[in-house]
Amino acid sequence: MSAVAATTDGHASIGWPEAGRIDEGAIADLVTVRLDSVRLAGTTPETALESVVFAATAADVRDVIAGGRRIVSRGRHTEVDVPAELAASIERVYG
C-alpha cells in the first residue's frame, strides 16, 4: 500500500479531492499513532503504514487534529471527558 493510495487518492475516491495532503488550503485532519505498543512491535519505516492499518487500535492513537482543532493530545481527548460520557450513556441505557 502506498502513502498516496492512503491519502490523496483515497480522498479523491470518496469525492474529496481537496483533502488527503498537507498543503495550503487543504483540509487538515491529521493523526499520529504510537509505534511502540505490542500490536506494532517490529514495525519498520518501510512497513509502518501497513502495520498501522492492519494492527493498530484506538489505544495506539496519540494525537488527532481535525479541521485545525486538536481533538486528542497524548492519547487523551481534549474536548470530552470520555469516562464520564461513557458512564452517563450506560446509565441512560440501563437506568
C-alpha beads as a LAMMPS data file, in Angstrom:
LAMMPS data file: protein, C-alpha beads

95 atoms
94 bonds

1 atom types
1 bond types

-500.0 500.0 xlo xhi
-500.0 500.0 ylo yhi
-500.0 500.0 zlo zhi

Masses

1 110.0

Atoms # bond

1 1 1 0.000 0.000 0.000
2 1 1 1.455 3.353 -0.913
3 1 1 1.055 6.539 1.082
4 1 1 -0.620 8.149 -1.949
5 1 1 -3.265 5.405 -2.026
6 1 1 -3.997 6.030 1.653
7 1 1 -4.049 9.818 1.367
8 1 1 -4.538 11.799 -1.852
9 1 1 -6.012 9.011 -3.992
10 1 1 -8.105 7.696 -1.111
11 1 1 -9.737 11.058 -0.502
12 1 1 -10.264 11.660 -4.218
13 1 1 -12.009 8.279 -4.485
14 1 1 -14.633 9.381 -1.942
15 1 1 -15.167 12.760 -3.587
16 1 1 -12.798 14.910 -1.513
17 1 1 -10.007 15.832 -3.944
18 1 1 -9.117 18.876 -1.803
19 1 1 -8.139 16.617 1.118
20 1 1 -5.539 13.967 1.795
21 1 1 -2.443 16.104 1.628
22 1 1 -0.617 18.632 3.761
23 1 1 -0.818 21.782 1.712
24 1 1 -2.103 25.333 1.985
25 1 1 -5.892 25.342 1.674
26 1 1 -6.217 21.578 2.108
27 1 1 -8.476 20.081 4.749
28 1 1 -6.205 19.336 7.719
29 1 1 -7.193 16.161 9.540
30 1 1 -4.069 14.556 10.954
31 1 1 -3.486 11.563 13.227
32 1 1 -0.322 10.358 14.909
33 1 1 -0.025 6.779 16.087
34 1 1 2.459 5.454 18.626
35 1 1 4.515 2.612 17.193
36 1 1 5.826 1.179 20.468
37 1 1 2.809 -0.910 21.524
38 1 1 2.746 -4.706 21.497
39 1 1 0.425 -4.594 18.469
40 1 1 3.007 -2.708 16.433
41 1 1 6.163 -4.448 17.642
42 1 1 8.636 -4.872 14.811
43 1 1 7.248 -2.033 12.723
44 1 1 9.846 -0.503 10.419
45 1 1 9.643 2.705 8.386
46 1 1 9.003 0.555 5.319
47 1 1 6.052 -1.272 6.931
48 1 1 4.658 1.486 9.168
49 1 1 1.609 2.265 7.028
50 1 1 0.571 -1.381 6.679
51 1 1 1.272 -2.040 10.357
52 1 1 -0.940 0.837 11.466
53 1 1 -3.758 -0.018 9.046
54 1 1 -3.878 -3.716 9.895
55 1 1 -2.702 -3.921 13.530
56 1 1 -3.169 -0.621 15.377
57 1 1 -6.204 0.056 17.555
58 1 1 -7.695 3.195 19.075
59 1 1 -5.344 2.699 22.019
60 1 1 -2.414 3.457 19.708
61 1 1 -3.754 6.862 18.618
62 1 1 -1.621 9.580 20.176
63 1 1 -2.814 12.842 18.605
64 1 1 -5.715 13.909 16.390
65 1 1 -6.133 17.278 14.699
66 1 1 -9.414 17.717 12.827
67 1 1 -10.283 20.867 10.936
68 1 1 -7.336 22.582 12.586
69 1 1 -8.530 21.721 16.138
70 1 1 -6.616 19.385 18.448
71 1 1 -9.133 16.721 19.478
72 1 1 -6.764 14.197 21.078
73 1 1 -3.463 15.089 22.734
74 1 1 -1.086 12.427 24.052
75 1 1 -3.839 9.825 23.851
76 1 1 -6.476 11.814 25.746
77 1 1 -9.482 13.675 24.349
78 1 1 -9.240 17.418 24.885
79 1 1 -12.924 18.267 24.454
80 1 1 -14.761 15.325 26.019
81 1 1 -14.415 13.571 29.364
82 1 1 -14.654 10.096 27.824
83 1 1 -15.100 8.084 31.055
84 1 1 -17.837 10.434 32.305
85 1 1 -19.649 10.453 28.960
86 1 1 -19.454 6.670 28.731
87 1 1 -20.821 6.268 32.264
88 1 1 -23.665 8.710 31.505
89 1 1 -24.526 6.846 28.297
90 1 1 -24.588 3.495 30.060
91 1 1 -26.780 4.983 32.794
92 1 1 -29.249 6.268 30.178
93 1 1 -29.448 2.845 28.531
94 1 1 -29.626 0.668 31.638
95 1 1 -31.054 3.132 34.151

Bonds

1 1 1 2
2 1 2 3
3 1 3 4
4 1 4 5
5 1 5 6
6 1 6 7
7 1 7 8
8 1 8 9
9 1 9 10
10 1 10 11
11 1 11 12
12 1 12 13
13 1 13 14
14 1 14 15
15 1 15 16
16 1 16 17
17 1 17 18
18 1 18 19
19 1 19 20
20 1 20 21
21 1 21 22
22 1 22 23
23 1 23 24
24 1 24 25
25 1 25 26
26 1 26 27
27 1 27 28
28 1 28 29
29 1 29 30
30 1 30 31
31 1 31 32
32 1 32 33
33 1 33 34
34 1 34 35
35 1 35 36
36 1 36 37
37 1 37 38
38 1 38 39
39 1 39 40
40 1 40 41
41 1 41 42
42 1 42 43
43 1 43 44
44 1 44 45
45 1 45 46
46 1 46 47
47 1 47 48
48 1 48 49
49 1 49 50
50 1 50 51
51 1 51 52
52 1 52 53
53 1 53 54
54 1 54 55
55 1 55 56
56 1 56 57
57 1 57 58
58 1 58 59
59 1 59 60
60 1 60 61
61 1 61 62
62 1 62 63
63 1 63 64
64 1 64 65
65 1 65 66
66 1 66 67
67 1 67 68
68 1 68 69
69 1 69 70
70 1 70 71
71 1 71 72
72 1 72 73
73 1 73 74
74 1 74 75
75 1 75 76
76 1 76 77
77 1 77 78
78 1 78 79
79 1 79 80
80 1 80 81
81 1 81 82
82 1 82 83
83 1 83 84
84 1 84 85
85 1 85 86
86 1 86 87
87 1 87 88
88 1 88 89
89 1 89 90
90 1 90 91
91 1 91 92
92 1 92 93
93 1 93 94
94 1 94 95
